[in-house]
Amino acid sequence: MKKFQNIKNNKSKSLLLTIFGTAFLFLSCTDDLTDKEPITEIVAETAFKTEQDVIASLNAAYDPLQWQSVLNNQTFPLMQQGVRADDLHSQSANFWAIGQQYDQFSTIVATLPSVASVWSKWYQGVARANFTIQLAQSFENFQTPGLQEQIVSEARFLRGLYYFELVKLFGDVPLFEEAVTSADQELFKPRTPASEVYAFIEADLEAAGSTLPIRGNERVQGSATSGAAYGLLAKVFLYQNKWADAVSAAEVVINQGVYSLESDFRNNFLQSTEFGPESLFEINYQDGLFPGGFNGTGQQQEGSGMWRWSFPFLSGTYPSFNNFIPRQSLVDFFDDSDQRKDATFLLPGQVLNSPGLAALNFDPVPDNFGYAIGVNTGAKKYFLTFEEVQPLLNVEGSPLNEKVLRYAEVLLIHAEASVMGGGGNGAASFQQVIDRAYGPGNTAAPAYDLQGVKDERRRELATEGWNRFTDLVRWGDIQAAVTAVGKSFTVGRDELLPIPQQEIDTYPQGMLQQNPGY
């Protein structure tokens, strides 16, 4: 039985949390809908009567983190990061059309349904967070001391995270600062400059970090903490080259003294060690609800599709697809003495400690792409043993949690901002990461300089889905990296995803401008 079910399972109020552009909600408590006027305003007092109802709204604001399929299109973060960059190929075959569109830039266009789904996913998250903040701030029936502030702070953390994903991927985006609960409100807004969106994110995360409890005192296991907020804030500062601010925020996390590196890197990616000492924030999955299947769930999935989509080809009762294939250049980027190599990739000769998979032959199959792919190779951070897969209620959903932010990344943020002139002892933070990876005194470990930090971010966070492409963009390295693996890159266009054409068409004419080149 998974933890955190009170966050994940209560969806009773989710229908009230609208996506933007929806002007009217038709809610009725009777069977005779024809006699009802359309409701143009949500009156929270009529639907939310207890503090548990407000918690249900907060639970719904966490839900989009789990969504890997929206509007029947996959939205795995790895598609926009590792696949779009130089780390992964979408698949070892040609059957996954949506994934294949991210293998090259020419097929990423404004009418691409999966781009619209990514936009929708994060904006639905923003809408739910906004609604929860407004609800909690106005709710007068709290019985638990401090719960109102806790709910508001968690929702502000989530809103900051969702806007960070939007601004990283799309650049300037419409900024909705409050819930849209009435048709009389402003339903459409033009794009806000990225600098202003970042300032809004900073304010959310600073407020959340200063009020949320530290790890060990969180509301429930897996809910946002002060460390998660300050860790994400450090990353937000890093993306803006605010080196001193990034160092300061990272040092808040470091000085809390409640985080440490797992001695065994693999422990970050096992069910038995979820919410370990290195985890600042992770998506909490569980086996269970998949109504209509993975691609027809209506955003109700509670398990991750990543084990199935990334595991080598299997057929029969437990089919898997062999997607998100590591490029050989990524595999070769790891020294054999680096313990992360064996924990990141399914490699020939590995012992998987899974008797049910004993018949699989983990040998690479040559192909004409130059990828480290074959019918039995893949990304190991999502691996489940046969014994873990066999009892699943739904084979489409893995209960294995996925990390959004780890302490190792905070240390690397600290190291990078420090080496760029932000102050602090970044060398000590960097040393912790490389000592865990290579062992103390190993000459294979890189030197502490900017290139060393870049290289370690790539190795440490490989295949986790939140960083690679946007790291390369902020460093100015994106064109060189992707052309090295045979991609054609257009400077000034391909750094950002297009604004979905359906959004532009929905807005008043001329209000929502497209990104350059699309």
C-alpha positions, 0 to 999 in steps of 0.5 A: 500500500502506497503512502500519501493516498490522502493527497492522491486519491481524493478527487471529489472537487476536481470538476470545479477546477477549470482550465482557462478559456472555459467561460461557463460551468454547468453544475446542477444538483437535480436531474432536470438540467433543461430548467437550469440557467448556466452557472457563470460563477463558482461560489465556494461556500456552497461546495466546500464546507469543511477543511477536508473539502479544502484539502481535497482542492489541494489534492487536486492541485497535485494531480497534474504532476501524475499526468503523462497523457493529456487529451490523448497525447503523451506528455512525458517530461522526457519528451521535451527534455532528453529526447528533444536534446542529445541524450535519448532517441524516442524509440527503437522502432517507428510505431510511436508517432508522438514520440518520434515528432520530438526526435527532430525539430522540423516536426515540432510545429504549432499544430502538434497536439502533444504540444497543446497537451503539455500547455494544457497540463501545466495550465490546468495545474496553475488553475487548480493551484489558483483556485485552492489559494483563493478558497483557502484564503477565504474559507472560515471553517478551519479547525486545525491551527496552521492548516490554512497557511499550510494549504496556501503555501503548498499551493503556491509551491505547486503554482511556482513549479507549474509556471517554471515548467511553462516559462522554461518550455514556452518563454513568455506566457500568459500570467494568471495570478488568481483563480478564474471563477466567474465569466465576468473575469478576464478569461484571456491574457496576452503573454507576460514577459518571462522576466515578470513570470520569473518574478512571480515564481520567485515570490511564490517560492519565497513565500512557500519556503518561509512558511512550509515545515522542513522535512520530517514535519510535513503535512503528509509524506510527499507534500511540499516542504520548505526544502523543496521550495528553496531548492526549486527557488535556487534552480529558478535563480540559476536559470536567470543567472542570479548566481548569488541568489542561487547560492543563498537559496541552495544554502538554506536547503544545505543548512537545514541539515535534513538532506544527504546523498544516498550512498548507493545511487540506485536507492534513488530509484527503488520502491523500497527507498522512496522518500529517501534522504536525498529526495526534496520532492517526488511524484508519488505514484501508485498502482490503480486507477486507469479508466479507459486505458493510459491514453483515454484516462481523462487525466485520472491515471495514478500510476506512471507509464514510464516502466512500460514505455521505457522497458525493453520489448516484452509481449504477452501479459506485460507488454512494454515498448522500448522507448526513451532509448539512451544514445550511445554518446550518453552511455559513453559519457560515463566512466565505467568507475562511475556507479551512476552508469550501472544505475542509469542504464540497462546494460549488457551483462547486468544482473537484474535480480529478477528471476522472472526476467531471467530469460531475457538476453541483455545484449545490444542489437546493432542498428543504423542510428548509432544509439545504444539500443536493442530489444533489451536495453533501456533507461534503468531509473524506471525499471521494475522487476518482474516480481514487481510488475506481476501483482499490479492491478493495472499493468499500464501504471507503475507505482514507482515514484519519480524524482522532481528534485534531489539533494544532489541537484541542489549541490550542483546548483550551489556548485555552478552558481558558486563557480560563476561568482555567486560566493559560497563553497561550491567546491565542497558541494561539487566534491560530495557529488563526485565522491559519491559517483566515483569514490574519493580520490578517483582520477576519473572525476572531473575538475571543479570548473564550469565544464565539470559542473555541466558534465556532472549535471548531465550524468547525475540527472540523465533520463530523469526528464526535467533538465537536459534540453533547457540546461543546454539552452541556458548555457548557450550550448544547445546548437552544438550539442544537438548538431553533434548527434545529427539534428538540424537546429534553427537558432531563434526558433528551436530553443522554445516550443511553439505556442499551441495554435489552438490556443492562438485561435481561441484567444481574441485575434492578435492577443496571443502571439506565436514564438519566432519561426513557427 
